[in-house]
């Protein structure tokens, strides 16, 4: 009886083997990707998973986002495997750092990794040339490069991988295909897909934990609404347009108090843009130049500067837009020049002409009340002397006159006393 019970418990234990969580990291690595990966790794530990597989296909991304993912990997109680897949994928730049930091490094055939130069992942400047054409590195570039080298060599030593090639990948931006990466001990395994990788890892001990993967369920993690929302707003082009929408919305509200909707939309857009810019490598001098440029173009509509404020504002706006993202070399994190040019032209036209029309409309004479009636023409509705009725501006009014008036005669308003108009007959 005991033997039967033990066998049943063993069978249930195998059937309920801890799952394997597969987390896709695709495209440029930014705040949305980092938040998604961190939460997935933490959730895997909470749910009792025995392995997390980061399926990587990335050209690189932001240094801050890369470091957030690496911190989650190092703090994870669950072993993390970085798997460059499917065939044709790559783990360039930031992806190489993540792979080196993981407990297990694997690649699919036909993939590559490397090109971990700090020029593309940390915002450092590239090498310059002297008068003889020889390449020279400025002090900041050396600092950033040495920091990146120390960072990746630390992971190489921690995971017992090829530290010399890692340094070469940072200093010289070299790359490796999967087969050579395995030979040089840059990665630990080559597998066609996730099930093939799990078959190789079954029974292995990783970080003092034995992996029992033969009957383990594979759980694919899908991005949720939060990740999709962050992915949209942290796109530099979207954040850029949100700034403009916010500024224009508030401008309309200030010029036309009481409309409410432009002000509400403007405040919401600016708050979302501020949240997005907080997570992006923003040059705040560029942001200040953008706002200053908009201010100058608005001022052009109010002051007779014959275009000097408008032209200066347009130049400041374009320069600020180009400067807004600190490093335009970051893959997937640049504002296209075509977008900047289109927005600049549209902004100049909108602010100079439309705002100018609004200002001129405020300067027009008031056309309501007493001022609206004085000088208006009307038609007598009856024969009368002294007072009678006439139609003025489509309405019936009590009118007063010093001469007799016959029905149908044209009259013109000369003054207004309460609800009684003083008129004279038009001859």
Secondary structure as UniProt FT lines:
FT   HELIX           2..15
FT   STRAND          20..26
FT   HELIX           31..46
FT   TURN            47..48
FT   STRAND          51..58
FT   HELIX           63..75
FT   STRAND          80..84
FT   TURN            87..88
FT   STRAND          90..92
FT   HELIX           94..101
FT   STRAND          104..107
FT   TURN            109..110
FT   STRAND          112..114
FT   HELIX           118..121
FT   STRAND          128..129
FT   TURN            131..132
FT   STRAND          135..136
FT   HELIX           139..159
FT   HELIX           163..172
FT   STRAND          175..177
FT   HELIX           178..183
FT   TURN            184..185
FT   STRAND          189..190
FT   HELIX           194..201
FT   TURN            202..203
FT   STRAND          205..206
FT   TURN            207..208
FT   STRAND          209..210
FT   TURN            214..215
FT   STRAND          218..221
FT   HELIX           225..233
FT   HELIX           236..255
FT   TURN            257..258
FT   HELIX           261..278
FT   HELIX           284..302
FT   TURN            306..307
FT   HELIX           308..323
FT   TURN            328..329
FT   TURN            331..332
FT   HELIX           337..349
FT   HELIX           350..354
FT   HELIX           355..363
FT   HELIX           369..373
FT   TURN            374..375
FT   STRAND          377..380
FT   STRAND          387..392
FT   TURN            393..394
FT   STRAND          395..400
FT   TURN            407..408
FT   STRAND          410..417
FT   TURN            418..419
FT   STRAND          420..425
//
